[in-house]
Structure formats: C-alpha cells, structure tokens
Amino acid sequence: MHYAGAPELLKPASLKFILLTLVSGLLLNLLPWQGLALSFRPDFVALVLLFWAIREPRKLGFAAAWIAGLMMDVGDGVFLGQHAFAYTLGVYAAIVLHRRIQRFTLWQQASHVLLLLLLLQATMLIIRLFGGGIFPGPGYFLSCLTGAMLWPALSLLFLLPQRGRPDADSVYSAGHKGL
C-alpha cells in the first residue's frame, strides 16, 4: 500500500526540546493579544501538546497536558481545570490516533488537527457554559482554523532538530560508493 507521506527516519526528540516548545507555547498564549488578533490567535499550548502527542506519544503524557492546562487556567483566569481537562482529552485523542495521523501529508494532518482543536474548544466552551458563561458566538472557533493552517509550518519547525545531517559519503546520496 502506498501512503502519501514516505516515512522519514528521525532522531528522537529530547525532553529538553519538548519542554522548551511547551514553555514557548505557554508564553505565546499569555502575550497580551487584543482585538481581531485575539480572535484569530491559535491555542499554541494545544498545538504543541497535540504535536508531541502525535510524534512522541511515549514522551508526552497526560500529566504534562494536565499541568500545562492548569498553568493556562491560572494565566487566563478561568475555571481551574477547564484547560487542563480539555488538553488531557485532546492528548488522549491524539495518542489514540497518532499512527493514523502520521501516515498523512502535513496538510491532511492539519485537517485531523482541526477536528482535535475543535474538540478542545468545544470542551472548554461547554465547561464555561455550565459555569454560567455566555456563548461567545461562532467566532470563538476561528482560532481552530488558524491553528490548523499553522500546523504544517509548526511541524516542519519542530522536526528540524530531529533531522540528521546529510552524509556526504552515503551510499544513497551518490548512487554508488567507491567506484
């Protein structure tokens, strides 16, 4: 069977790099976004968590999603556990689907990520509504589209440190060796 994306051998991601990307996502989420930019701002923490749950499911677990979610709850000043529950649910879904999602091209992966981001946003919205909040309107889900469009660039950026350097003496690069 032929798949759209040929599997590429990559070095495993280091825990330091995963932690750096999570902290970066948290900082990007906590920037003082305003106006239209706030409506289109993707949930960077959710994107980072989904990326690592799909690429390295054994290195990123539910505890990381829960802790990152609690940090976002405190940072946003919302119900404690809202982001934590949604992120944990999203990481669970991403881990369950990670083999399937990896077989697709980056843009096809983005469609799967769009559905996962919609799941996260809907979960947080339901928790807010049960807590007495008001429905913010359909524009609340615009950030999911932005996050899905950002997925290919984010994937390429996060995979750069895992790619090995090309070997000049490789059998595959020259076609033959030592002739």
C-alpha positions as CSV (number, residue, x, y, z in Angstrom):
1,M,0.0,0.0,0.0
2,H,1.3,3.4,-0.9
3,Y,1.0,6.2,1.6
4,A,1.0,9.9,0.8
5,G,4.0,10.7,3.0
6,A,7.0,8.5,2.9
7,P,8.2,7.7,6.4
8,E,11.3,9.5,7.4
9,L,13.7,8.3,10.0
10,L,14.2,11.0,12.6
11,K,16.2,11.2,15.8
12,P,14.1,11.0,18.9
13,A,13.2,14.4,20.4
14,S,14.9,15.3,23.6
15,L,12.9,16.1,26.7
16,K,14.6,19.5,26.9
17,F,13.4,20.4,23.4
18,I,9.9,19.2,24.2
19,L,9.8,21.3,27.4
20,L,11.2,24.3,25.5
21,T,8.4,24.1,22.9
22,L,5.8,23.8,25.7
23,V,7.2,26.8,27.5
24,S,7.3,28.8,24.2
25,G,3.6,27.8,23.5
26,L,2.6,28.9,27.0
27,L,4.4,32.3,26.6
28,L,2.8,32.9,23.2
29,N,-0.6,32.2,24.7
30,L,0.0,34.6,27.5
31,L,1.1,37.5,25.3
32,P,-1.4,40.4,25.6
33,W,-3.4,39.7,22.4
34,Q,-6.2,42.2,21.7
35,G,-9.0,42.8,19.2
36,L,-9.0,40.8,16.0
37,A,-5.6,39.2,16.7
38,L,-7.2,37.6,19.8
39,S,-10.0,36.1,17.7
40,F,-7.5,34.5,15.3
41,R,-4.8,33.6,17.8
42,P,-4.5,29.8,17.9
43,D,-4.1,28.0,21.2
44,F,-0.3,27.5,20.9
45,V,-0.1,25.2,24.0
46,A,-2.8,22.9,22.5
47,L,-0.9,22.8,19.2
48,V,2.4,21.9,20.9
49,L,0.7,19.3,23.1
50,L,-1.0,17.8,20.0
51,F,2.2,17.8,18.0
52,W,4.2,15.9,20.6
53,A,1.3,13.5,21.4
54,I,1.2,12.6,17.7
55,R,5.0,12.5,17.1
56,E,6.3,11.3,20.5
57,P,3.4,9.7,22.4
58,R,5.6,8.0,24.9
59,K,7.4,11.1,25.9
60,L,4.4,13.4,26.4
61,G,1.6,12.1,28.7
62,F,-1.5,13.2,30.4
63,A,0.4,14.7,33.3
64,A,2.1,17.2,31.0
65,A,-1.2,18.1,29.4
66,W,-2.8,18.5,32.8
67,I,0.0,20.7,34.2
68,A,0.1,22.8,31.1
69,G,-3.7,23.2,31.3
70,L,-3.6,24.3,34.9
71,M,-1.0,26.9,34.0
72,M,-3.2,28.2,31.2
73,D,-6.2,28.2,33.6
74,V,-4.2,30.4,36.1
75,G,-2.9,32.6,33.2
76,D,-6.3,33.2,31.7
77,G,-8.1,33.5,35.0
78,V,-10.8,30.9,34.1
79,F,-12.3,28.0,36.0
80,L,-9.5,25.9,37.4
81,G,-9.3,22.7,35.4
82,Q,-11.0,23.9,32.2
83,H,-7.9,23.9,30.0
84,A,-6.5,21.0,31.9
85,F,-9.4,18.8,31.2
86,A,-9.6,19.9,27.5
87,Y,-5.9,19.4,26.9
88,T,-5.9,16.0,28.6
89,L,-8.9,14.9,26.4
90,G,-7.1,16.3,23.3
91,V,-3.8,14.5,24.1
92,Y,-5.8,11.3,24.7
93,A,-7.4,11.6,21.3
94,A,-4.1,12.4,19.6
95,I,-2.4,9.4,21.2
96,V,-5.2,7.1,20.1
97,L,-4.9,8.5,16.5
98,H,-1.2,9.1,16.3
99,R,-0.3,6.3,13.9
100,R,-3.1,7.2,11.6
101,I,-2.3,10.9,11.5
102,Q,1.4,10.3,10.9
103,R,0.6,8.5,7.6
104,F,-0.8,11.6,6.0
105,T,0.8,14.6,4.4
106,L,1.1,17.7,6.6
107,W,-2.0,19.4,5.1
108,Q,-4.0,16.2,5.6
109,Q,-2.7,16.1,9.1
110,A,-3.9,19.7,9.5
111,S,-7.5,18.5,8.8
112,H,-7.2,16.0,11.7
113,V,-5.7,18.6,13.9
114,L,-8.6,21.0,13.1
115,L,-11.0,18.4,14.4
116,L,-8.9,17.9,17.6
117,L,-8.7,21.6,18.1
118,L,-12.5,21.9,17.7
119,L,-12.9,19.2,20.3
120,L,-10.7,21.1,22.7
121,Q,-12.5,24.4,22.1
122,A,-15.9,22.8,22.4
123,T,-14.9,21.1,25.6
124,M,-13.8,24.5,27.1
125,L,-16.9,26.2,25.8
126,I,-19.2,23.6,27.4
127,I,-17.4,24.0,30.8
128,R,-17.8,27.8,30.5
129,L,-21.5,27.5,29.7
130,F,-22.1,25.1,32.6
131,G,-20.3,27.6,34.8
132,G,-22.7,30.4,33.9
133,G,-20.8,32.0,31.0
134,I,-22.5,33.2,27.8
135,F,-22.0,31.9,24.3
136,P,-19.3,34.0,22.7
137,G,-20.6,33.4,19.2
138,P,-19.2,31.3,16.3
139,G,-16.1,33.5,16.1
140,Y,-14.9,31.6,19.1
141,F,-13.9,28.8,16.8
142,L,-11.8,30.9,14.4
143,S,-8.7,30.1,16.3
144,C,-9.1,26.4,15.4
145,L,-8.8,27.3,11.7
146,T,-5.7,29.4,12.3
147,G,-4.2,26.6,14.3
148,A,-4.9,24.1,11.6
149,M,-3.3,26.4,9.0
150,L,-0.3,26.8,11.2
151,W,0.2,23.0,11.6
152,P,2.4,22.4,8.6
153,A,4.9,25.2,9.4
154,L,4.9,24.2,13.1
155,S,5.6,20.6,12.2
156,L,8.5,21.5,9.9
157,L,9.9,23.8,12.6
158,F,9.7,21.2,15.4
159,L,11.2,18.4,13.2
160,L,14.3,20.4,12.2
161,P,16.4,19.4,15.2
162,Q,15.4,15.8,14.8
163,R,16.7,15.5,11.2
164,G,20.2,14.2,10.8
165,R,22.8,15.9,8.8
166,P,23.2,14.6,5.3
167,D,26.2,12.3,5.0
168,A,28.5,13.2,2.0
169,D,29.8,9.6,1.9
170,S,26.3,8.0,1.9
171,V,25.6,5.2,-0.5
172,Y,22.2,6.7,-1.2
173,S,23.4,10.2,-1.9
174,A,25.9,9.2,-4.7
175,G,24.1,6.2,-6.0
176,H,27.2,4.0,-5.6
177,K,30.2,4.2,-3.4
178,G,33.9,3.6,-4.0
179,L,34.0,3.3,-7.8
